[in-house]
Amino acid sequence: MADKAANADADWILKAMVAVAAADGRLGAEEISLIQQVYKDQSGWMLTADEITRAAESKGDLLAEFAAAGKMLDQGTKEEMIRAAYLVLLADDQIAGEERKKLKDIAAALQVSEIHFGAILEDLAIWLAQQRS
């Protein structure tokens, strides 16, 4: 049962990463590679580039899905969704306005406050700076 819950959490993290990566209308190789790595770390499964591309092309109201899921997901999963999606946003060294807006929209749909959202990104920035030094 725990494995099923972990995979469900990984799937939500995947949806958030893909939504942000595709927000600017394209999925770059760096974004796909990072999505593959994060998903593998979360679920133990490796996705192909085609699977990620298909996920990006799926239709539906993702923000409504995130809002519904936000009522059931724990705080840690919500935070991981935001962290992973932000890492993908940074992957190609080009932060598009559409990507940033999508990330904020996802956080709002998950009912993550602006202050908490900012704290998550700040913690991630500190972690990234430590990784580079």
Secondary structure, DSSP 8 states (H G I E B T S, - for coil): -HHHHHHHHHHHHHHHHHHHHHTTS---HHHHHHHHHHHHHHHS----HHHHHHHHH--S-HHHHHHHHHTTS-HHHHHHHHHHHHHHHHHTS---HHHHHHHHHHHHHTT--HHHHHHHHHHHHHHHHHHH-
